[in-house]
């Protein structure tokens, strides 16, 4: 089991800590937002969850789970709720359900650890009882490695946990929520590539931070200083309509969510259309191994690729267009591939090189095809240049003209 801090393994130590937490109270109270710690009795867990303790965590502790379909459920009464978690290189993908409906899929991966990260937030709910559930999917993004999901706390707006601890209370001062709105891009805009998101936020006591969300999932860490902005690489997002919101909070814990902005994403600018390696059918699937840029020391398209050395393993890519390119990279352990186009052998490609390039590149390209449907097949021959150390073939992406 991986750990984000010193593991506390003995039952005696855990019991002592639990008693101390019970004495101190599970809730941190701020104005009209009530902090419900992960170890409050109101939070109900299914599956196996492990406790970890560290000073930079809310209440000094979190729970984490790798269990497929493991859940953390909080019944609360209020008009809004936020899930406070943890982002890390080992973070997996979680689903967020509100009142029984799937509201967001959240990737908890980050290249560096981020404690007390806002993972999901919603406001403007009808005042009254609601239920939020965090579910472990057992999956991870192409940038990540592991499936762990962390629950640190929940922030409940204008209410509290139903049946939870009685230690929490609200203070009468500073109950005014910030105002926040996205200033760019504007509603109805079509964007592509790298996009700057900007927001305006104000509060009578000062805004502490603003976090941008895409379709309900946080886009990186919170911006803690004005002007409030974030960079959005739309190439990591599917083409189509997406909803942007910004969440601001003040020092008292009051939170506000901006009006939604709907934008269209269209990354298919004139020129080749890029399709990642997952667009191909891999056979047999078990012969292919996934990797990322850090794993191979080469900057990969979409930060992911697959490789195989088993004779006869294939990557089949159907496409519609007048040209196609296979994107991969040569290396000191790379072999010879057979390339078939529409059933005919188009090339034998020796992918050996004494060293590796800084980024993936074109390994094979064909143009002047008749407009319509075609099929490109990359086949591992199991053979290699006499000076190569192994017959691996790398498939990173495909460009279609």
VOGU-3710 file (C-alpha; in Angstrom, 3 decimals, decimal comma):
1> xxxxxxxxxx> 0,000/0,000/0,000  1,355/3,425/-0,908  1,211/6,160/1,698  1,116/9,948/1,719  2,557/10,118/5,210  3,813/8,021/8,110  1,507/5,023/8,439  -0,012/4,496/11,887  -0,400/0,772/12,064  -1,224/-0,179/15,643
11> xxxxxxxxxx> -4,789/-0,325/16,890  -3,755/1,387/20,105  -2,379/4,452/18,333  -5,438/4,683/16,103  -7,743/4,488/19,093  -5,855/7,247/20,917  -5,997/9,500/17,854  -9,684/8,764/17,349  -10,364/9,720/20,945  -8,427/12,975/20,575
21> xxxxxxxxxx> -10,343/13,833/17,403  -13,628/13,081/19,128  -12,671/15,406/21,974  -11,722/18,205/19,617  -14,776/17,822/17,404  -15,185/16,779/13,828  -16,437/20,043/12,407  -14,579/23,187/11,535  -17,184/25,962/11,483  -16,966/29,078/9,383
31> xxxxxxxxxx> -19,873/31,430/8,885  -22,515/29,726/6,755  -20,202/26,917/5,695  -19,819/23,893/7,961  -16,724/21,675/7,648  -17,510/17,956/8,063  -14,318/15,959/8,559  -13,930/12,580/6,912  -14,048/10,760/10,272  -17,382/12,235/11,326
41> xxxxxxxxxx> -20,063/9,553/11,923  -22,228/11,279/9,314  -19,853/10,075/6,566  -20,682/6,460/5,682  -18,140/4,284/3,850  -18,441/1,146/1,732  -15,373/-0,851/0,755  -11,926/-0,593/2,329  -10,660/2,859/3,298  -7,317/3,523/4,970
51> xxxxxxxxxx> -6,652/6,377/7,398  -3,550/8,544/7,069  -2,401/11,395/9,301  -0,423/14,525/8,407  -0,329/18,108/9,630  -1,302/19,733/6,309  -4,575/17,799/6,065  -7,947/19,145/7,187  -8,350/17,973/10,763  -4,956/16,275/10,457
61> xxxxxxxxxx> -6,224/13,180/8,642  -7,753/11,702/5,492  -9,093/8,368/4,299  -8,073/6,827/0,986  -9,274/3,831/-1,001  -8,185/1,835/-4,071  -11,316/-0,365/-3,957  -13,346/-0,567/-7,151  -16,813/0,840/-6,313  -15,717/1,918/-2,826
71> xxxxxxxxxx> -17,905/4,837/-1,712  -17,984/7,676/0,808  -21,499/9,051/1,394  -22,645/12,132/3,305  -26,296/13,002/3,933  -26,608/16,737/4,606  -29,119/19,535/4,728  -28,242/22,759/2,946  -27,952/24,561/-0,362  -24,462/23,510/-1,391
81> xxxxxxxxxx> -21,641/21,068/-0,733  -17,954/20,734/-1,606  -15,717/17,655/-1,529  -12,248/18,389/-0,141  -9,692/15,778/-1,171  -6,093/15,316/-2,269  -4,367/15,406/-5,658  -1,213/13,374/-6,258  0,730/11,361/-8,866  -1,016/8,232/-7,555
91> xxxxxxxxxx> -4,514/9,774/-7,728  -7,201/7,884/-9,643  -10,554/8,799/-11,133  -13,676/9,220/-8,987  -17,333/9,739/-9,736  -19,482/12,213/-7,806  -23,178/11,500/-7,292  -25,648/14,024/-5,888  -29,092/12,866/-4,835  -28,572/9,644/-6,794
101> xxxxxxxxxx> -27,522/11,237/-10,081  -24,002/11,215/-11,569  -22,817/14,839/-11,572  -19,088/14,694/-12,329  -16,143/12,455/-13,107  -13,075/13,792/-11,297  -9,465/12,961/-12,147  -7,515/13,284/-8,864  -4,115/12,988/-10,569  -1,581/15,793/-10,248
111> xxxxxxxxxx> 2,170/15,706/-10,929  2,798/16,965/-7,375  0,834/16,477/-4,139  -1,896/19,023/-3,378  -3,373/18,747/0,118  -6,893/20,012/0,918  -7,722/20,366/-2,783  -11,230/21,310/-3,859  -12,312/18,291/-5,920  -15,974/19,147/-6,576
121> xxxxxxxxxx> -18,356/21,908/-5,562  -21,988/22,704/-6,203  -24,247/25,476/-4,964  -27,739/26,776/-5,507  -29,412/23,560/-4,354  -32,946/23,690/-2,978  -32,700/24,200/0,771  -33,232/20,840/2,458  -31,854/17,300/2,614  -29,386/16,019/0,002
131> xxxxxxxxxx> -26,883/13,177/-0,368  -23,407/13,364/-1,918  -21,509/10,187/-2,740  -17,862/9,806/-3,856  -17,200/6,561/-5,766  -13,852/4,939/-6,626  -13,883/3,846/-10,281  -10,699/1,750/-10,221  -9,373/3,694/-13,230  -6,798/6,404/-13,816
141> xxxxxxxxxx> -5,843/8,900/-16,508  -3,083/8,427/-19,061  -0,860/10,701/-16,967  -1,377/8,751/-13,757  -0,442/5,339/-12,464  -2,823/4,365/-9,699  -6,468/4,293/-8,622  -6,424/5,851/-5,123  -9,173/8,324/-4,195  -8,966/10,516/-1,064
151> xxxxxxxxxx> -11,671/12,043/1,114  -10,436/14,750/3,496  -13,638/16,624/4,370  -16,896/18,085/3,091  -18,010/21,728/3,288  -21,775/22,129/3,650  -23,350/25,490/2,836  -26,354/26,761/4,829  -26,882/23,556/6,760  -25,107/20,616/8,284
161> xxxxxxxxxx> -24,743/16,873/8,301  -27,894/14,915/9,087  -27,166/12,774/12,099  -23,566/13,950/12,366  -21,526/15,266/15,271  -22,978/18,067/17,408  -19,595/19,799/17,825  -20,000/22,051/14,801  -21,501/25,515/15,020  -21,779/28,640/12,922
171> xxxxxxxxxx> -20,404/31,989/13,896  -22,609/35,023/13,346  -19,958/37,144/11,579  -19,106/37,292/7,875  -21,941/35,354/6,292  -21,602/37,180/2,971  -20,489/34,973/0,091  -18,091/36,349/-2,531  -19,249/37,366/-5,980  -17,510/35,683/-8,890
181> xxxxxxxxxx> -17,966/35,581/-12,643  -15,976/34,313/-15,612  -14,819/37,239/-17,766  -13,290/35,158/-20,571  -13,954/33,244/-22,659  -17,465/34,537/-23,210  -20,553/32,354/-23,399  -21,000/30,695/-26,779  -17,335/31,023/-27,789  -15,558/28,267/-29,736
191> xxxxxxxxxx> -12,007/27,612/-28,498  -9,084/25,353/-29,359  -5,569/24,661/-28,110  -4,262/26,629/-25,116  -6,924/28,905/-23,625  -6,620/31,411/-20,762  -9,560/31,401/-18,355  -10,126/34,608/-16,389  -12,553/35,553/-13,631  -13,511/38,602/-11,577
201> xxxxxxxxxx> -14,125/38,019/-7,862  -14,772/40,262/-4,864  -15,809/39,963/-1,222  -16,296/42,316/1,728  -13,559/40,457/3,604  -11,340/39,634/0,642  -11,230/36,676/-1,722  -8,822/33,905/-0,665  -8,890/31,869/-3,866  -10,656/31,046/-7,114
211> xxxxxxxxxx> -10,776/27,638/-8,771  -11,975/26,966/-12,311  -14,021/23,880/-13,161  -14,664/22,223/-16,517  -17,884/20,200/-16,535  -17,802/20,217/-12,722  -14,230/18,912/-12,410  -11,507/21,243/-11,073  -9,003/22,442/-13,655  -5,778/22,212/-11,666
221> xxxxxxxxxx> -5,071/23,908/-8,333  -6,859/26,950/-6,954  -5,480/30,374/-7,921  -4,675/32,139/-4,644  -3,906/35,631/-5,961  -5,619/38,108/-8,257  -5,936/38,418/-11,199  -7,803/35,134/-11,094  -6,835/32,951/-14,043  -6,002/29,428/-15,189
231> xxxxxxxxxx> -4,585/27,803/-18,317  -6,791/25,250/-20,080  -5,270/22,929/-22,679  -8,356/21,963/-24,674  -6,352/19,285/-26,486  -6,873/17,184/-23,347  -10,656/17,670/-23,685  -13,079/16,092/-26,139  -14,429/18,265/-28,933  -17,969/19,531/-28,344
241> xxxxxxxxxx> -19,836/21,662/-25,782  -18,370/22,115/-22,293  -19,455/24,094/-19,231  -17,048/26,363/-17,354  -17,614/27,650/-13,810  -15,454/29,380/-11,214  -15,679/28,891/-7,436  -14,463/31,641/-5,098  -14,125/31,497/-1,329  -13,255/33,989/1,390
251> xxxxxxxxxx> -11,313/33,636/4,650  -14,482/32,730/6,547  -15,137/29,777/4,262  -18,039/31,303/2,348  -18,111/29,978/-1,211  -19,820/31,139/-4,370  -20,057/29,587/-7,831  -20,195/31,700/-10,958  -22,884/31,530/-13,574  -21,976/28,807/-16,079
261> xxxxxxxxxx> -20,297/29,662/-19,371  -20,821/27,242/-22,258  -18,060/27,018/-24,856  -17,462/24,821/-27,847  -14,145/22,999/-28,201  -12,889/22,371/-31,724  -9,278/21,252/-31,899  -9,529/20,121/-35,503  -8,027/23,185/-37,124  -7,143/22,992/-40,828
271> xxxxxxxxxx> -4,455/20,364/-41,292  -3,999/16,858/-39,899  -6,429/15,611/-37,262  -4,608/13,898/-34,384  -5,939/10,590/-33,033  -4,257/9,080/-29,976  -3,118/5,465/-29,797  -6,301/4,449/-27,969  -8,164/5,047/-31,244  -6,534/1,872/-32,601
281> xxxxxxxxxx> -7,642/-1,699/-31,889  -4,782/-3,565/-30,202  -4,553/-7,322/-30,753  -3,937/-9,265/-28,719  -4,602/-6,571/-26,140  -2,388/-8,289/-23,556  0,642/-7,991/-25,855  0,624/-4,198/-25,630  1,891/-2,174/-22,665  0,895/1,409/-21,918
291> xxxxxxxxxx> 3,472/4,010/-20,942  3,825/7,769/-20,529  6,420/10,392/-21,386  8,276/10,043/-18,097  8,401/6,273/-18,502  10,237/6,370/-21,846  12,054/9,703/-21,665  10,305/10,966/-24,798  7,591/13,629/-25,004  4,560/11,695/-26,241
301> xxxxxxxxxx> 1,397/12,896/-27,932  -1,238/13,080/-25,204  1,445/11,896/-22,727  0,716/8,254/-23,538  1,695/5,486/-25,969  1,718/1,682/-26,232  4,492/-0,719/-27,211  4,803/-4,429/-27,979  7,472/-6,966/-28,981  5,353/-10,108/-29,533
311> xxxxxxxxxx> 5,468/-11,359/-33,122  2,151/-10,765/-34,877  0,830/-8,158/-32,432  -1,111/-5,492/-34,329  -2,500/-1,975/-33,918  -5,362/-1,457/-36,382  -6,521/2,094/-37,111  -9,582/2,682/-39,333  -9,890/6,244/-40,649  -11,590/8,412/-43,221
321> xxxxxxxxxx> -9,433/10,795/-45,249  -6,904/11,122/-48,031  -3,746/10,524/-45,997  -2,454/9,053/-42,747  0,704/9,097/-40,614  1,816/6,704/-37,863  3,371/8,580/-34,925  5,895/6,741/-32,734  9,607/6,953/-32,015  12,784/5,025/-32,812
331> xxxxxxxxxx> 15,008/3,693/-30,043  17,905/1,411/-29,155  15,452/-1,391/-28,234  13,124/-0,973/-31,209  12,494/-3,449/-34,038  11,019/-3,775/-37,512  7,316/-3,170/-38,208  5,215/-4,264/-41,171  2,785/-1,543/-42,261  -0,364/-2,524/-44,141
341> xxxxxxxxxx> -2,710/-0,048/-45,804  -6,105/-1,321/-46,914  -4,816/-4,901/-46,689  -1,637/-4,391/-48,722  1,903/-4,206/-47,360  2,860/-0,550/-47,723  6,250/-0,588/-45,981  8,683/-2,414/-43,706  9,857/0,166/-41,168  13,056/-0,312/-39,155
351> xxxxxxxxxx> 12,481/1,700/-35,991  15,956/1,180/-34,535  18,035/4,207/-33,517  21,087/4,389/-31,225  19,283/6,911/-29,052  15,810/8,323/-28,450  14,442/11,619/-29,810  13,163/14,324/-27,500  9,612/13,868/-28,838  7,616/11,329/-30,840
361> xxxxxxxxxx> 7,728/11,655/-34,613  6,335/10,346/-37,907  7,385/6,719/-38,545  5,323/6,175/-41,697  3,170/8,430/-43,876  0,967/7,915/-46,935  -0,976/10,492/-48,920  -2,965/10,799/-52,116  -5,502/8,207/-51,018  -8,996/8,195/-52,407
371> xxxxxxxxxx> -11,404/10,132/-50,192  -13,285/7,699/-48,000  -12,663/4,910/-45,487  -9,278/3,216/-45,092  -7,476/0,949/-42,620  -3,878/1,223/-41,406  -2,304/-1,736/-39,580  0,996/-1,616/-37,688  2,298/-5,181/-37,171  5,141/-6,295/-34,899
381> xxxxxxxxxx> 7,382/-8,668/-36,878  9,484/-9,771/-33,904  12,599/-9,020/-35,977  15,131/-6,256/-35,506  18,227/-4,558/-36,792  21,317/-6,612/-35,820  22,496/-3,850/-33,480  19,134/-3,370/-31,767  18,681/-4,727/-28,245  15,017/-5,754/-28,670
391> xxxxxxxxxx> 12,197/-5,793/-31,282  9,778/-3,325/-29,603  7,396/-1,266/-31,747  5,903/1,963/-30,348  2,503/3,359/-31,362  1,842/6,864/-30,045  -0,784/8,427/-32,338  -2,106/8,820/-35,894  -2,532/11,936/-38,026  -5,301/11,889/-40,630
401> x> -5,402/14,259/-43,591
//
